[in-house]
Amino acid sequence: MLKLDTIIEQIRQLGKQYNITPYLVGGYLRDKFLRRANHDIDIMVENDALEFARLFAKVYGYPSPVFYGKFGTAMIEIEKNKIEFATARKESYDQFSRKPHVKPATVLEDLARRDFTINAMAQNLLTGELLDPFGGKTDIRKKIVRTPVDPDITFYDDPLRILRGIRFATVLNFAIEENTKKAMAKNVNRLSIVSQERIADEIMKMIAAKKPSTAFILLDEIGALDLLMPEIASLKEKKTDHPCKELFEHTLQVLDNTARLTKNPVIRIAALLHDIGKPKTLKIENGKVSFHRHEIVGAKKSLAVCERLKISQKDAETVSLLIKYHLRPHLLAKENPTDNALARFIREIGTHMKSLFIIAQADITSKNEKKVKEGREKIIALYERIKELNRKMKLSKFKLAIDGFVIMEICGLKPGKQVGLVKKKLEEMVLNGEIENKKTKLRDYLKKHCNELLSEVENGKKDNGYSVGTVANEFCQEEKTKRMFPLSGK
């Protein structure tokens, strides 16, 4: 793989040959001081950057640049590296748009229009000199996010920088300078002119941080959480004095716990949203607090949030499923279920089992470390048992030997709910060892017992397993959950 140092040296040699001074700027330079990996190189010249990029690609045999003439920029992708060439520029903004009017400028003028001091440095590749007019290197050392010019102007002109600042503070573990933070809060309503795509992109980058809770605390402090993530903001509402109902703090702890266990953004989002159904389902009766069916309400609400975050439909459905079932591992860990009950559980969750148990572990929070340890040990023990059972029976890939069309043919049914209920009953019988999973056996059984099965499912006869409805009812009372794991937020 081509090294970035090699590419930078090629740019330096090209500049020297054609008497053009290229500057290394932006995130690559910042991360170089932070000793962080970065595969995106930003090069600035005071000349025509488009021509310089074209020349660079031709001389070294790289792919032709992609040009963005309005901003005087060009992009070249070399293996996994993105090299952006930009002409030094000044920007001005209209009140209701964050799209700038661009004019040519000097290097120093270009640095002044950048978002934060840590990104407003330039290294002359011909001489090695560092241009740092706003003290970016010092701010890196002090771990401070600060604007190079008046922060009120910075955020009014381009309010997306508010979210970028919070993202940098979160990802880099920096503090936001006081005046910068005040200006963020002052201009927070300007976020209304930012596209949902750009907002979603920044929030997803925040969620990807090592400690993502930092971002949501900062969003709350500047007044952006209510605007961008009202479902999370609603968790702050204090409708009761009950001491273990600090839902916002609990949610952020679960998010951080999840982040320590996985980098998967889908699981992290499910962790962030797992209790968003609680504010709507909160009830206080006889001094007792309950959140009846909050997991069902939250699963539905999560779909709208995922849509705003521009998450694919498939991933959104996964998030919803994880929220819908996030209480199930705790109940099963408490009840010590039979293999048959676990088999049905594995069939319901399928390939999402590992993700569900990550959230289950993360969802155990308390100041009592002993209780947390004991609770997580139970969850882990259950997961190991499930893995062993699945290995033996291959349940997550289980498929009934006949499909709905066969059931409709034999029982004389039309497409509808009855077909699914009969199929589910047959699956349970197979998993319980009552009948072999073979086409001939299942067809013969249907021919003899079709009316019996139909009568059973129509009467809503319950089995002895942990159906979705059963679990919801078992967990509707908060006090039952507390007896299982007396932990804050659960």
Buried (B, 14 or more C-beta within 10 A) or exposed (E): EEEBEEBBEBBBBBBEEBEBBBBBBBBBBBBBBBEEEBEBBBBBBBBBBBBBBBBBBEEBEBEEBEBBEEBBBBBBEBEEBEBBBBBBBBBEBEEEEBEBEBEBBEBEBBBBBBBBBBBBBBBBBBEEEBBBBBBBBEBBEEEBBBBBBEBBEBBBBBBBBBBBBBBBBBBBEBBBBEEBBBBBBBBBEBBEBBEEEBBBBBBBBBBBBEBBBBBBBBBBBBBBBBBBBEBBBBBBEEEEEBEBBBBBBBBBBBBBBBBEBBEBBBBBBBBBBBBBBBBBBBBBEEEEBBBBBBBBBBBEBBBEBBEBBBBEEEBBBBBBBBBBBBBBBBBBBBEEBEEBBBBBBBBBBEEBBBBBBBBBBBBBBBEEEEBBEEBBEBBBEBBEBBBEBBEEBEBBEBEBBBEBEBBBEBBEBEEEEBBEBBBBBBBBBBBBEEBEBEEEBBBEBBEEBBEEBBEBBEEEEEBEBBBEEBBBEBBBBBEEBBEBBEBBBB
